[in-house]
Amino acid sequence: MRDLPNPGETEWTADGIGRRTLLGSAAAAMLAGLLPPGTTAWAQAPQGLRFGPARPFGFDALTERAKERAAKPYEAPRRPAADIVSRIVYEVHGKIRFRPEDALYAEGPGAYPATFFHLGNYFPTPVAMYAVDGETAREIRYSPDYFDMPVDSIARGLPPDVGFAGFRLHESRERDDWRTQDWVAFLGASYFRAIGELGQYGLSARGIAIDTAAPTPEEFPQFVEFYIAPAKTAEEPAVVHALLDGPSIAGAYRFALRRTDDVIMDIEARLFLRRDVSRLGIAPLTSMFWYAEYGKGRTLDWRPEIHDSDGLAMWTGAGERIWRPLNNPPVTTTSTFVDENPRGFGLLQRDRDFARYLDGVRYDRRPSLWVEPLDSWGKGTVQCVEIPTDDEIHDNIGVFWTPAEPARAGQSYTMRYRLHWLAEEPYPADTVARTVATRMGRGGEPGKPRPRGVYKFAIEFAGGPLEDFESEVKPDAVVEASRGQVSYVFMTALPEIGRWQCQFDLTAEGSAPVELRVHLRVAGNAASETWLYQFHPGRA
């Protein structure tokens, strides 16, 4: 899993390479040109776009093309004018502006205008773009006229057919601010992002993950073609199809993108393997976690917390709710969670208090992203890859589903799932409390000498059956550790903030990881989701 700069924030705010967002104000919009004779009504709006001839289009035909590709040796996509593109660095790219008045569907009939990203140092591979009208599609021809850029920009030396790097959908044309507000972007390999209901970009999704943190080198298959169909109204989905290609895999994708108070994506992926894959990642998510309220050195940074996501949530096929706080580990680590027909999983940002971040890039508003399978996925694992990082500029967290059966050349998969870009998970459990804080420090008792090699944990739960603080029945804590000794376990009510706190000490020698598991019970029944954590004693 590589560190990939992300498309821009809403309101065109650019974090920059140093703040994880490459293209904020560098959004490029499609501009002027002449329509070919005989274009249909959807392309006759005064957009100035140049289109290729119409050709038949359909998802089944795209699937067949993907299957045919997978049966042939892989051919890497062209990278035109590499010497020039490599010099379109962040500062240069930020001055190349897409003119939104010439966006696809700027004058209709699509409810959501589409604009396009320019090639650059981090996005050097052109992607073919098509506008769809019913059962036909026309390629959108690149032209430098589509972009505003300084007269001395190095990008002016590119060939006239260099191509686009990606695209984004803007808010509905019914909104006055649609030119400066976008809600979904596809840019780089098979990466894409959307804003959540809090109006902020954050973590990313990918079409596929191939050999992430595996013994073999990781691959980054690319979306090489996009087909953009208009949403007739803002209440209907915009439909995007994509052709994926890479050394080990080819595939056809259908995205139904709904913009409501949040963003919902229904995805169907039809995948064909060229060769064996060590670790096939379905519905992969990519995020950043530097540190949180736990595991942070005192002088690491002045801000209390820095992360796009603070935990992995899972709803297993058996109905168990699990919360796994994320780690910034000393070495790359993969945690595997065995399941069958999972009901959902996702990377969430649960801490929404601005005071926990004190940062204008608004980590408190970053979306949570939940994967909901729409079919039975059978046996497999949710895998969580955590990579060490010393700054917030790296996407160092990966989560995906891996089928139990080995991924062999010639195999095919059809995967259907829904992505929810929200503030919270879409199906919260009402019957169990959720984890709202993880804290740790020195073990032992206050006022007494603190023993070496003893660590204290304080896990806080809220909601569900734990809301009654007047009851004489106190929840019981069940604490388990894969190694070491657990002691000094007790529960404390914190009614002032609506929480119960479970405290315990762990005595563990050496630096080998310890897998911890905690859940609460009331009258013999589960009263909380299960808290899981991989603790690295040498890092405490």
Secondary structure as a PSIPRED ss2 file (coil, helix, strand):
# PSIPRED VFORMAT (PSIPRED V4.0)

   1 M C   1.000  0.000  0.000
   2 R C   1.000  0.000  0.000
   3 D C   1.000  0.000  0.000
   4 L C   1.000  0.000  0.000
   5 P C   1.000  0.000  0.000
   6 N E   0.000  0.000  1.000
   7 P E   0.000  0.000  1.000
   8 G C   1.000  0.000  0.000
   9 E C   1.000  0.000  0.000
  10 T H   0.000  1.000  0.000
  11 E H   0.000  1.000  0.000
  12 W H   0.000  1.000  0.000
  13 T C   1.000  0.000  0.000
  14 A C   1.000  0.000  0.000
  15 D C   1.000  0.000  0.000
  16 G E   0.000  0.000  1.000
  17 I H   0.000  1.000  0.000
  18 G H   0.000  1.000  0.000
  19 R H   0.000  1.000  0.000
  20 R C   1.000  0.000  0.000
  21 T E   0.000  0.000  1.000
  22 L E   0.000  0.000  1.000
  23 L E   0.000  0.000  1.000
  24 G C   1.000  0.000  0.000
  25 S C   1.000  0.000  0.000
  26 A C   1.000  0.000  0.000
  27 A C   1.000  0.000  0.000
  28 A C   1.000  0.000  0.000
  29 A C   1.000  0.000  0.000
  30 M C   1.000  0.000  0.000
  31 L C   1.000  0.000  0.000
  32 A C   1.000  0.000  0.000
  33 G C   1.000  0.000  0.000
  34 L C   1.000  0.000  0.000
  35 L C   1.000  0.000  0.000
  36 P C   1.000  0.000  0.000
  37 P C   1.000  0.000  0.000
  38 G C   1.000  0.000  0.000
  39 T C   1.000  0.000  0.000
  40 T C   1.000  0.000  0.000
  41 A H   0.000  1.000  0.000
  42 W H   0.000  1.000  0.000
  43 A H   0.000  1.000  0.000
  44 Q C   1.000  0.000  0.000
  45 A C   1.000  0.000  0.000
  46 P C   1.000  0.000  0.000
  47 Q C   1.000  0.000  0.000
  48 G C   1.000  0.000  0.000
  49 L C   1.000  0.000  0.000
  50 R E   0.000  0.000  1.000
  51 F E   0.000  0.000  1.000
  52 G C   1.000  0.000  0.000
  53 P C   1.000  0.000  0.000
  54 A C   1.000  0.000  0.000
  55 R E   0.000  0.000  1.000
  56 P E   0.000  0.000  1.000
  57 F C   1.000  0.000  0.000
  58 G C   1.000  0.000  0.000
  59 F H   0.000  1.000  0.000
  60 D H   0.000  1.000  0.000
  61 A H   0.000  1.000  0.000
  62 L H   0.000  1.000  0.000
  63 T H   0.000  1.000  0.000
  64 E H   0.000  1.000  0.000
  65 R H   0.000  1.000  0.000
  66 A H   0.000  1.000  0.000
  67 K H   0.000  1.000  0.000
  68 E H   0.000  1.000  0.000
  69 R H   0.000  1.000  0.000
  70 A H   0.000  1.000  0.000
  71 A C   1.000  0.000  0.000
  72 K C   1.000  0.000  0.000
  73 P C   1.000  0.000  0.000
  74 Y C   1.000  0.000  0.000
  75 E C   1.000  0.000  0.000
  76 A C   1.000  0.000  0.000
  77 P C   1.000  0.000  0.000
  78 R C   1.000  0.000  0.000
  79 R C   1.000  0.000  0.000
  80 P C   1.000  0.000  0.000
  81 A C   1.000  0.000  0.000
  82 A H   0.000  1.000  0.000
  83 D H   0.000  1.000  0.000
  84 I H   0.000  1.000  0.000
  85 V H   0.000  1.000  0.000
  86 S C   1.000  0.000  0.000
  87 R C   1.000  0.000  0.000
  88 I C   1.000  0.000  0.000
  89 V C   1.000  0.000  0.000
  90 Y H   0.000  1.000  0.000
  91 E H   0.000  1.000  0.000
  92 V H   0.000  1.000  0.000
  93 H H   0.000  1.000  0.000
  94 G C   1.000  0.000  0.000
  95 K C   1.000  0.000  0.000
  96 I C   1.000  0.000  0.000
  97 R E   0.000  0.000  1.000
  98 F E   0.000  0.000  1.000
  99 R C   1.000  0.000  0.000
 100 P H   0.000  1.000  0.000
 101 E H   0.000  1.000  0.000
 102 D H   0.000  1.000  0.000
 103 A C   1.000  0.000  0.000
 104 L E   0.000  0.000  1.000
 105 Y C   1.000  0.000  0.000
 106 A C   1.000  0.000  0.000
 107 E C   1.000  0.000  0.000
 108 G C   1.000  0.000  0.000
 109 P C   1.000  0.000  0.000
 110 G C   1.000  0.000  0.000
 111 A C   1.000  0.000  0.000
 112 Y C   1.000  0.000  0.000
 113 P C   1.000  0.000  0.000
 114 A E   0.000  0.000  1.000
 115 T E   0.000  0.000  1.000
 116 F E   0.000  0.000  1.000
 117 F E   0.000  0.000  1.000
 118 H E   0.000  0.000  1.000
 119 L C   1.000  0.000  0.000
 120 G E   0.000  0.000  1.000
 121 N C   1.000  0.000  0.000
 122 Y C   1.000  0.000  0.000
 123 F E   0.000  0.000  1.000
 124 P C   1.000  0.000  0.000
 125 T C   1.000  0.000  0.000
 126 P C   1.000  0.000  0.000
 127 V E   0.000  0.000  1.000
 128 A E   0.000  0.000  1.000
 129 M E   0.000  0.000  1.000
 130 Y E   0.000  0.000  1.000
 131 A E   0.000  0.000  1.000
 132 V E   0.000  0.000  1.000
 133 D E   0.000  0.000  1.000
 134 G C   1.000  0.000  0.000
 135 E C   1.000  0.000  0.000
 136 T E   0.000  0.000  1.000
 137 A E   0.000  0.000  1.000
 138 R E   0.000  0.000  1.000
 139 E E   0.000  0.000  1.000
 140 I E   0.000  0.000  1.000
 141 R E   0.000  0.000  1.000
 142 Y C   1.000  0.000  0.000
 143 S C   1.000  0.000  0.000
 144 P H   0.000  1.000  0.000
 145 D H   0.000  1.000  0.000
 146 Y H   0.000  1.000  0.000
 147 F E   0.000  0.000  1.000
 148 D E   0.000  0.000  1.000
 149 M C   1.000  0.000  0.000
 150 P C   1.000  0.000  0.000
 151 V C   1.000  0.000  0.000
 152 D C   1.000  0.000  0.000
 153 S C   1.000  0.000  0.000
 154 I H   0.000  1.000  0.000
 155 A H   0.000  1.000  0.000
 156 R H   0.000  1.000  0.000
 157 G H   0.000  1.000  0.000
 158 L C   1.000  0.000  0.000
 159 P C   1.000  0.000  0.000
 160 P C   1.000  0.000  0.000
 161 D C   1.000  0.000  0.000
 162 V C   1.000  0.000  0.000
 163 G C   1.000  0.000  0.000
 164 F E   0.000  0.000  1.000
 165 A E   0.000  0.000  1.000
 166 G E   0.000  0.000  1.000
 167 F E   0.000  0.000  1.000
 168 R E   0.000  0.000  1.000
 169 L E   0.000  0.000  1.000
 170 H E   0.000  0.000  1.000
 171 E C   1.000  0.000  0.000
 172 S C   1.000  0.000  0.000
 173 R C   1.000  0.000  0.000
 174 E C   1.000  0.000  0.000
 175 R C   1.000  0.000  0.000
 176 D C   1.000  0.000  0.000
 177 D C   1.000  0.000  0.000
 178 W H   0.000  1.000  0.000
 179 R H   0.000  1.000  0.000
 180 T H   0.000  1.000  0.000
 181 Q C   1.000  0.000  0.000
 182 D E   0.000  0.000  1.000
 183 W E   0.000  0.000  1.000
 184 V E   0.000  0.000  1.000
 185 A E   0.000  0.000  1.000
 186 F E   0.000  0.000  1.000
 187 L E   0.000  0.000  1.000
 188 G C   1.000  0.000  0.000
 189 A C   1.000  0.000  0.000
 190 S C   1.000  0.000  0.000
 191 Y E   0.000  0.000  1.000
 192 F E   0.000  0.000  1.000
 193 R E   0.000  0.000  1.000
 194 A E   0.000  0.000  1.000
 195 I C   1.000  0.000  0.000
 196 G C   1.000  0.000  0.000
 197 E C   1.000  0.000  0.000
 198 L C   1.000  0.000  0.000
 199 G C   1.000  0.000  0.000
 200 Q C   1.000  0.000  0.000
 201 Y C   1.000  0.000  0.000
 202 G C   1.000  0.000  0.000
 203 L C   1.000  0.000  0.000
 204 S E   0.000  0.000  1.000
 205 A E   0.000  0.000  1.000
 206 R E   0.000  0.000  1.000
 207 G C   1.000  0.000  0.000
 208 I C   1.000  0.000  0.000
 209 A E   0.000  0.000  1.000
 210 I E   0.000  0.000  1.000
 211 D C   1.000  0.000  0.000
 212 T C   1.000  0.000  0.000
 213 A C   1.000  0.000  0.000
 214 A C   1.000  0.000  0.000
 215 P C   1.000  0.000  0.000
 216 T C   1.000  0.000  0.000
 217 P C   1.000  0.000  0.000
 218 E C   1.000  0.000  0.000
 219 E E   0.000  0.000  1.000
 220 F C   1.000  0.000  0.000
 221 P C   1.000  0.000  0.000
 222 Q E   0.000  0.000  1.000
 223 F E   0.000  0.000  1.000
 224 V E   0.000  0.000  1.000
 225 E E   0.000  0.000  1.000
 226 F E   0.000  0.000  1.000
 227 Y E   0.000  0.000  1.000
 228 I E   0.000  0.000  1.000
 229 A E   0.000  0.000  1.000
 230 P C   1.000  0.000  0.000
 231 A C   1.000  0.000  0.000
 232 K C   1.000  0.000  0.000
 233 T C   1.000  0.000  0.000
 234 A C   1.000  0.000  0.000
 235 E C   1.000  0.000  0.000
 236 E C   1.000  0.000  0.000
 237 P C   1.000  0.000  0.000
 238 A E   0.000  0.000  1.000
 239 V E   0.000  0.000  1.000
 240 V E   0.000  0.000  1.000
 241 H E   0.000  0.000  1.000
 242 A E   0.000  0.000  1.000
 243 L E   0.000  0.000  1.000
 244 L E   0.000  0.000  1.000
 245 D E   0.000  0.000  1.000
 246 G C   1.000  0.000  0.000
 247 P C   1.000  0.000  0.000
 248 S C   1.000  0.000  0.000
 249 I E   0.000  0.000  1.000
 250 A E   0.000  0.000  1.000
 251 G E   0.000  0.000  1.000
 252 A E   0.000  0.000  1.000
 253 Y E   0.000  0.000  1.000
 254 R E   0.000  0.000  1.000
 255 F E   0.000  0.000  1.000
 256 A E   0.000  0.000  1.000
 257 L E   0.000  0.000  1.000
 258 R E   0.000  0.000  1.000
 259 R E   0.000  0.000  1.000
 260 T C   1.000  0.000  0.000
 261 D C   1.000  0.000  0.000
 262 D C   1.000  0.000  0.000
 263 V E   0.000  0.000  1.000
 264 I E   0.000  0.000  1.000
 265 M E   0.000  0.000  1.000
 266 D E   0.000  0.000  1.000
 267 I E   0.000  0.000  1.000
 268 E E   0.000  0.000  1.000
 269 A E   0.000  0.000  1.000
 270 R E   0.000  0.000  1.000
 271 L E   0.000  0.000  1.000
 272 F E   0.000  0.000  1.000
 273 L E   0.000  0.000  1.000
 274 R C   1.000  0.000  0.000
 275 R C   1.000  0.000  0.000
 276 D C   1.000  0.000  0.000
 277 V E   0.000  0.000  1.000
 278 S C   1.000  0.000  0.000
 279 R C   1.000  0.000  0.000
 280 L E   0.000  0.000  1.000
 281 G E   0.000  0.000  1.000
 282 I E   0.000  0.000  1.000
 283 A E   0.000  0.000  1.000
 284 P E   0.000  0.000  1.000
 285 L E   0.000  0.000  1.000
 286 T E   0.000  0.000  1.000
 287 S E   0.000  0.000  1.000
 288 M C   1.000  0.000  0.000
 289 F E   0.000  0.000  1.000
 290 W E   0.000  0.000  1.000
 291 Y E   0.000  0.000  1.000
 292 A C   1.000  0.000  0.000
 293 E C   1.000  0.000  0.000
 294 Y C   1.000  0.000  0.000
 295 G C   1.000  0.000  0.000
 296 K C   1.000  0.000  0.000
 297 G C   1.000  0.000  0.000
 298 R C   1.000  0.000  0.000
 299 T C   1.000  0.000  0.000
 300 L C   1.000  0.000  0.000
 301 D C   1.000  0.000  0.000
 302 W C   1.000  0.000  0.000
 303 R C   1.000  0.000  0.000
 304 P C   1.000  0.000  0.000
 305 E C   1.000  0.000  0.000
 306 I E   0.000  0.000  1.000
 307 H E   0.000  0.000  1.000
 308 D C   1.000  0.000  0.000
 309 S C   1.000  0.000  0.000
 310 D C   1.000  0.000  0.000
 311 G E   0.000  0.000  1.000
 312 L E   0.000  0.000  1.000
 313 A E   0.000  0.000  1.000
 314 M E   0.000  0.000  1.000
 315 W E   0.000  0.000  1.000
 316 T C   1.000  0.000  0.000
 317 G C   1.000  0.000  0.000
 318 A C   1.000  0.000  0.000
 319 G C   1.000  0.000  0.000
 320 E C   1.000  0.000  0.000
 321 R E   0.000  0.000  1.000
 322 I E   0.000  0.000  1.000
 323 W E   0.000  0.000  1.000
 324 R E   0.000  0.000  1.000
 325 P E   0.000  0.000  1.000
 326 L C   1.000  0.000  0.000
 327 N C   1.000  0.000  0.000
 328 N C   1.000  0.000  0.000
 329 P C   1.000  0.000  0.000
 330 P C   1.000  0.000  0.000
 331 V C   1.000  0.000  0.000
 332 T C   1.000  0.000  0.000
 333 T E   0.000  0.000  1.000
 334 T E   0.000  0.000  1.000
 335 S E   0.000  0.000  1.000
 336 T E   0.000  0.000  1.000
 337 F E   0.000  0.000  1.000
 338 V E   0.000  0.000  1.000
 339 D E   0.000  0.000  1.000
 340 E E   0.000  0.000  1.000
 341 N C   1.000  0.000  0.000
 342 P C   1.000  0.000  0.000
 343 R C   1.000  0.000  0.000
 344 G E   0.000  0.000  1.000
 345 F E   0.000  0.000  1.000
 346 G E   0.000  0.000  1.000
 347 L E   0.000  0.000  1.000
 348 L E   0.000  0.000  1.000
 349 Q C   1.000  0.000  0.000
 350 R C   1.000  0.000  0.000
 351 D C   1.000  0.000  0.000
 352 R C   1.000  0.000  0.000
 353 D C   1.000  0.000  0.000
 354 F H   0.000  1.000  0.000
 355 A H   0.000  1.000  0.000
 356 R H   0.000  1.000  0.000
 357 Y C   1.000  0.000  0.000
 358 L C   1.000  0.000  0.000
 359 D C   1.000  0.000  0.000
 360 G C   1.000  0.000  0.000
 361 V C   1.000  0.000  0.000
 362 R C   1.000  0.000  0.000
 363 Y H   0.000  1.000  0.000
 364 D H   0.000  1.000  0.000
 365 R H   0.000  1.000  0.000
 366 R C   1.000  0.000  0.000
 367 P C   1.000  0.000  0.000
 368 S E   0.000  0.000  1.000
 369 L E   0.000  0.000  1.000
 370 W E   0.000  0.000  1.000
 371 V E   0.000  0.000  1.000
 372 E E   0.000  0.000  1.000
 373 P E   0.000  0.000  1.000
 374 L C   1.000  0.000  0.000
 375 D C   1.000  0.000  0.000
 376 S C   1.000  0.000  0.000
 377 W C   1.000  0.000  0.000
 378 G C   1.000  0.000  0.000
 379 K E   0.000  0.000  1.000
 380 G E   0.000  0.000  1.000
 381 T E   0.000  0.000  1.000
 382 V E   0.000  0.000  1.000
 383 Q E   0.000  0.000  1.000
 384 C E   0.000  0.000  1.000
 385 V E   0.000  0.000  1.000
 386 E E   0.000  0.000  1.000
 387 I C   1.000  0.000  0.000
 388 P C   1.000  0.000  0.000
 389 T C   1.000  0.000  0.000
 390 D C   1.000  0.000  0.000
 391 D C   1.000  0.000  0.000
 392 E C   1.000  0.000  0.000
 393 I C   1.000  0.000  0.000
 394 H C   1.000  0.000  0.000
 395 D C   1.000  0.000  0.000
 396 N C   1.000  0.000  0.000
 397 I E   0.000  0.000  1.000
 398 G E   0.000  0.000  1.000
 399 V E   0.000  0.000  1.000
 400 F E   0.000  0.000  1.000
 401 W E   0.000  0.000  1.000
 402 T E   0.000  0.000  1.000
 403 P E   0.000  0.000  1.000
 404 A C   1.000  0.000  0.000
 405 E C   1.000  0.000  0.000
 406 P C   1.000  0.000  0.000
 407 A E   0.000  0.000  1.000
 408 R C   1.000  0.000  0.000
 409 A C   1.000  0.000  0.000
 410 G C   1.000  0.000  0.000
 411 Q C   1.000  0.000  0.000
 412 S E   0.000  0.000  1.000
 413 Y E   0.000  0.000  1.000
 414 T E   0.000  0.000  1.000
 415 M E   0.000  0.000  1.000
 416 R E   0.000  0.000  1.000
 417 Y E   0.000  0.000  1.000
 418 R E   0.000  0.000  1.000
 419 L E   0.000  0.000  1.000
 420 H E   0.000  0.000  1.000
 421 W E   0.000  0.000  1.000
 422 L E   0.000  0.000  1.000
 423 A C   1.000  0.000  0.000
 424 E C   1.000  0.000  0.000
 425 E C   1.000  0.000  0.000
 426 P C   1.000  0.000  0.000
 427 Y C   1.000  0.000  0.000
 428 P C   1.000  0.000  0.000
 429 A C   1.000  0.000  0.000
 430 D C   1.000  0.000  0.000
 431 T C   1.000  0.000  0.000
 432 V C   1.000  0.000  0.000
 433 A E   0.000  0.000  1.000
 434 R E   0.000  0.000  1.000
 435 T E   0.000  0.000  1.000
 436 V E   0.000  0.000  1.000
 437 A E   0.000  0.000  1.000
 438 T E   0.000  0.000  1.000
 439 R E   0.000  0.000  1.000
 440 M E   0.000  0.000  1.000
 441 G E   0.000  0.000  1.000
 442 R E   0.000  0.000  1.000
 443 G C   1.000  0.000  0.000
 444 G C   1.000  0.000  0.000
 445 E C   1.000  0.000  0.000
 446 P C   1.000  0.000  0.000
 447 G C   1.000  0.000  0.000
 448 K C   1.000  0.000  0.000
 449 P C   1.000  0.000  0.000
 450 R C   1.000  0.000  0.000
 451 P C   1.000  0.000  0.000
 452 R C   1.000  0.000  0.000
 453 G C   1.000  0.000  0.000
 454 V E   0.000  0.000  1.000
 455 Y E   0.000  0.000  1.000
 456 K E   0.000  0.000  1.000
 457 F E   0.000  0.000  1.000
 458 A E   0.000  0.000  1.000
 459 I E   0.000  0.000  1.000
 460 E E   0.000  0.000  1.000
 461 F E   0.000  0.000  1.000
 462 A E   0.000  0.000  1.000
 463 G C   1.000  0.000  0.000
 464 G H   0.000  1.000  0.000
 465 P H   0.000  1.000  0.000
 466 L H   0.000  1.000  0.000
 467 E C   1.000  0.000  0.000
 468 D C   1.000  0.000  0.000
 469 F C   1.000  0.000  0.000
 470 E C   1.000  0.000  0.000
 471 S C   1.000  0.000  0.000
 472 E C   1.000  0.000  0.000
 473 V C   1.000  0.000  0.000
 474 K C   1.000  0.000  0.000
 475 P C   1.000  0.000  0.000
 476 D E   0.000  0.000  1.000
 477 A E   0.000  0.000  1.000
 478 V E   0.000  0.000  1.000
 479 V E   0.000  0.000  1.000
 480 E E   0.000  0.000  1.000
 481 A E   0.000  0.000  1.000
 482 S C   1.000  0.000  0.000
 483 R C   1.000  0.000  0.000
 484 G C   1.000  0.000  0.000
 485 Q E   0.000  0.000  1.000
 486 V E   0.000  0.000  1.000
 487 S E   0.000  0.000  1.000
 488 Y E   0.000  0.000  1.000
 489 V E   0.000  0.000  1.000
 490 F E   0.000  0.000  1.000
 491 M E   0.000  0.000  1.000
 492 T E   0.000  0.000  1.000
 493 A E   0.000  0.000  1.000
 494 L E   0.000  0.000  1.000
 495 P H   0.000  1.000  0.000
 496 E H   0.000  1.000  0.000
 497 I H   0.000  1.000  0.000
 498 G C   1.000  0.000  0.000
 499 R E   0.000  0.000  1.000
 500 W E   0.000  0.000  1.000
 501 Q E   0.000  0.000  1.000
 502 C E   0.000  0.000  1.000
 503 Q E   0.000  0.000  1.000
 504 F E   0.000  0.000  1.000
 505 D E   0.000  0.000  1.000
 506 L E   0.000  0.000  1.000
 507 T E   0.000  0.000  1.000
 508 A C   1.000  0.000  0.000
 509 E C   1.000  0.000  0.000
 510 G C   1.000  0.000  0.000
 511 S C   1.000  0.000  0.000
 512 A C   1.000  0.000  0.000
 513 P C   1.000  0.000  0.000
 514 V E   0.000  0.000  1.000
 515 E E   0.000  0.000  1.000
 516 L E   0.000  0.000  1.000
 517 R E   0.000  0.000  1.000
 518 V E   0.000  0.000  1.000
 519 H E   0.000  0.000  1.000
 520 L E   0.000  0.000  1.000
 521 R E   0.000  0.000  1.000
 522 V E   0.000  0.000  1.000
 523 A C   1.000  0.000  0.000
 524 G C   1.000  0.000  0.000
 525 N E   0.000  0.000  1.000
 526 A E   0.000  0.000  1.000
 527 A C   1.000  0.000  0.000
 528 S E   0.000  0.000  1.000
 529 E C   1.000  0.000  0.000
 530 T E   0.000  0.000  1.000
 531 W E   0.000  0.000  1.000
 532 L E   0.000  0.000  1.000
 533 Y E   0.000  0.000  1.000
 534 Q E   0.000  0.000  1.000
 535 F E   0.000  0.000  1.000
 536 H C   1.000  0.000  0.000
 537 P H   0.000  1.000  0.000
 538 G H   0.000  1.000  0.000
 539 R H   0.000  1.000  0.000
 540 A C   1.000  0.000  0.000
